[in-house]
C-alpha cells in the first residue's frame, strides 16, 4: 500500500511516497479502515519540518477518515461501510485530562494517517458526522474538537455570550461556526481585511486587523461596552496573551490552545490577577467529547470550511500552502 513518510531530520523535501506492507485483517476489537482523507494542523507541520522531532520514516498526519472494510471479533459499534474518523488521543476515552504528551498521538509518537489502510482498535475512531465526506470528517479530529472543548465541553458556552477568536485558521473558524450556532456573539482578529470580510459573512459581529490596530485587545473590550468578552480562544501564545487578557472580562475564560508566536515568554501576571480570569491550557479532547461534537454537528448542520484539497502525493505542496499562511479554515488532503 502507499504511505507518505518523512525522513529525519525533517523538511518538506524529506517527504516520500513509499510502499508499505498491507496491515492485513483486523484482530479482536479492531477495525480495518480504507483511509480517504485527512487535514493539516500546525502540529503536523511541526513534525514534517523537524521542529517537533519524531521517528525516522514516520507516517505523518493526526487526522484520518475513511470507510470500514472489516471488523474484528467483539466489535459491535461499527459495521462494514461506515465512515469513521480518528481520535487525536486514541487512549483517552473519557473523563478529565490524563495525557500530557504526544507519545500515542498519530503522526507523532505513532504512525499517522497519510496512508491507504490502517488496522487499529475500534476505540481509536468514532463515527463521522452524517453527510460529511472524508476530508470534512477529518477536520473534526484536531481543530474541530479543540474548538468544541474550549467553548463547550470546558467552558459551557451559552447563547448571548461573547467570544474572541484569534486569526482565521482551522480552530478559529471552527470556533466561529460553533459559537454562532449556539447564539454567541463573536469578535475575530486577522492581518487580512479580505479574511475579516469572509468572517463577517459567516457571522462575526466585530472584526479587527491586528496589523493596523496594535491595541486590539482594548478595541475588543470597547466593542463589549467596556465589560470584556466571556471567552477567548488563544492560539498565539506569548505574543498575543497580553492583548487577550486585556480583552477578557473580569472572571472570564482564556483557552490557551496554541503557541504560534513561540513556546515561552512573559505572562502579565498582575493583569491576569486583576481580571480574575481563568487561563486554561488544553490539547484537543477525549473520545467521548468527540462523540458529543459529532451529535452537535448532525443536529446543527454545520459543515467545515475547507480552503483547498490536495492529493496525497502532493502533501509537500499542501504543507507549503499552510506555511504561506493564505488559507482560511482547513487544508484538506484526499486520495
N, C-alpha and C positions, 0 to 999 in steps of 0.2 A: 504494500500500500504506500501511497505518497504521504510524506510528512515534511513540514518545514522545520529546520533546525537552525540553531545559531551556534557558531563556533566561538570558543573563548579566544581573546578576552572580550569579544563582542564588537558590535558595529554593524550598520546596515549592509556593508559589503561582506559580512560574515554569515548572512542568512543563506541557507542552501535548501533546495528541494531534493530530498533524499527518498530512497526506497527503504522501507522498514518491514519487518515480518508482520503478517496479519495477526491480530490479537486472538483470533480463534473464537470458540464458543464460550458463552458465559457459564460461570460456576454457580454454586449455591448463593442466592441473594444478589446475584449480579445481573446486569443487562449489557447487551451489545448494542451500541449506537452507531449508526452511519451519520457522521457529522456533516452538516451542510452549511453552517455559518458561524461567524464569530464577530466580535467588535473590539476595537482598540481602546486601551486605557493608558494613563500616564505610567502606571506600574509596569505594564508590558513594555513600554518604551524604555524604561529604566533597565529592564532585563536585556533586551536585544542590543542596546547600546553599551552594555557593560557597566553602567553606573550602579546597578544592583547586581553584583556577581552571582552567577548561577553555574550549574554544571556544564561542562563542555558537551556540545551536542544536544542541549536542552530543546525540547519542542515548546515553543512559546504559546502565549495567549491563555488568559484565565477564563475567558468566556467561551462557551461552546453550546451549540444547539443542533439537534438532528433527530432522526427517526429511529425508534426502537426496532431493531431487526430480530432480536431473540431475547428471551427472558430465561433466567436460570431457575432452578428449584427454589421454592419459598418466596418468590416474587409475585405479589398479587396487586400491587399498586399500579403497575404499568402493563401494557399489552403491546404486541407487535403492531407497528404502525403509529404509535403515539409519538407526537412531537414533544421532546423533553429538552430541558435547559439545565446547565450545570450549576453547581454551588461553589462559591469562592472559597469557603471553608468547609470542605466535604465532611469533616468530623464534628463540626459544631452544629448539632441538630436543633437545639432549643435552649432556652434559658439565657442567663446573663453571660457576659463575655468570658471566655475561657482560653482564648487563643491570643498570643502576643507576638507571633512571628509568622513567617510565610513558609515554614518547613513543609506544610502539606497543601499549599496553595498551587493549583495547576498553573503551569507556565513559569513557576519559580522554584519551589522546593521539589516538585514532581513535574513530569511532563504535562504540557497543556494540550490545547485543542486545535492546534494548527496541523491537523492530520485527518485522514479519511475515516478511520474507525477507532473506537475505544471499547474496551470491556472493563467496567468499573462496578462497584457496589451500587445497587439501585438507590441507596440513600445519598449518593453524590449528585442526584438530579431531582428536579421537580417537574411537574407538568408545565409546559409552556402555556401562556395565555391563549385562549381560543381566538382564532382569526389572525394570529401572528404568523409570519414566515420565520425561517431560521435566523436570519440576521436580526430581525426585530426582537425575537425572543432572546437572543444572546446579549442584547443591550441591558437586560434587567439584572444579570448576574453580579456585576460590579457597580456600574454607575447608577442604575435604577434602584437597586436595593440600598445603596448608600444614601441616596436622597430620601427614600422611603423611611429608613431607620432614623435619619437625622430629624425629619419633620414629624413623623407619625409614631413610629414604634417607641422612640425615646422621648419625644417632646410633645406628643399629643396635640398636634396642630388642630385648630378648630376654625370654623367659619368666623370671619371678621378679624382674625389675627393678621399681623403684618410680618412680612418675611423679606430679608435682604439676601440676594444671591450675587456672587462674585463671578463675573465672566459668563461666557456662553458656551462652555464645554459640555461634555456629556452629563455630568452630575447636575450642573446648574440648570440646564434645560429640562432634565427630568424633574428637578425640584420645582421649576416654574409650572410645569404641567400638573404635578401633584397638588401644589398649593392652590392653583386656580380651580382645579376640580373640587377642592374641599371648601371653596369660598373664601380663601385668604387673599389679602392684597399683597402685591409683590413689587419690590424695587430691585433693580438689577444694574450692574456695572459692566462696562466694556470699554476698550480703547477704540472701538469701531462704531461710528454712527450708523452705518448700514446694519450691523448686527443688532444695535439697540432698536432700530426701527422694526426689525423682524421680531424682537422680543415683545415690543409693544403690540404688534399684530397678534401675538399669542396670548395677550392679556396682561403683560406687565404694565403697571399703572405709573410707575416712576422710573425713569432711566437716567443714568449719569455717566458721562465719559470721564474716566479717571485720569486720562491724559490731560484734558483741558480743565478739570476740576480736581485740584490736588487734595482739597479737604472734602472728599466725597462723603466721608462719614458724617460730617456736620450737615451736608446737603440732604442726606437721607433722613437724619434726625429732624431737620426742619420740615421735610415732607410729612412727617407724622405729627406736626404741630408742636414739636419740641419734646414729645414723650419718648421717642425712640422705638425701634422695631422690637417685636416679640422674639423673633428667631433670626439668627444669621447662619448661613451655611458658608463656612470659611474654608476656601480652597487654597488660599495663597500662603498662609503661614506667617513667618515673622515680618515679611514686608508689608502685609496688609492688616495684621491683627490690631494694631493701634486704631486704625480707622474703623474697624468692625466694632471695637469696644466703644468708640465714640458714637456709633450709630445705634447700639443696642439700648433698650430701655433698662431702667433700674429693675433688677430681678429677672432680666431676660436670659436667653439661652444662646450660646455660641457653640455650634458644632464644628470642631476642627477636623476636617476630613482630607486636607491636602497640604502639601508643602511646596507649592510651585515656585515660591520665592526663596526657598532654602530650608534646610533641616534644623537650623539653630539660629537664635537671635534673642534680642531683648524683648521681654514681656512687660508692658506698662502696668505693673502690679498695683500701683496706687489707683490708677483709673479703673482697673478691674474691680478692686475692692469697693471703690466708691459706687460703682454700678451694682454691686452685689449680684453680679451676673454669674451664671454657670458656664464655665468653659470646659467642654467635654470633648476629648479626643475619641474618635471612633474609626473603625475599619470595617466597612461593608456590614454584614449581618449574618444571622444564622438561617438554617433551612426553614424553620417554621415561619420566620419573618418573610422569607421569600414566598412561601405558600400564601401568606396573608396578602402580600403585594400582588400576586397573580390574581387572587379573587377580586381585589380592588380594581385592577386593570380591566378585568372582564365586566365588572359592574359599571365602570365609568366609560368604557370605550376608548380610553386613551391609547394612542399609538405613538411610539417613539419617533423622534426626529433623527433621521439618518442622512447625514450630509452627503456622503459618497459611498459607493461599494467598489471593492477591488477583488480581483481573483486571488486565490491563494498563492499562485506563483508570482504575483505582483505585490507580495507582502512588504517588501522593502519600499516600494513606491507609496504604499498606504501609510507606513510609518513616517516617510518623508513629508507626506501631506499633513500628518499630525504635528511634526516638528515645525512646519511652516506656519502653523497657527491660524490658518484661514478658515478652518472648519467651524460649523455651527451645529452643535449637537454631536451625534456619534458618527464614527467612521466604521463602516462595515466591511467584512471580508466574507466571500461566499464561494462555494465550489460544488 
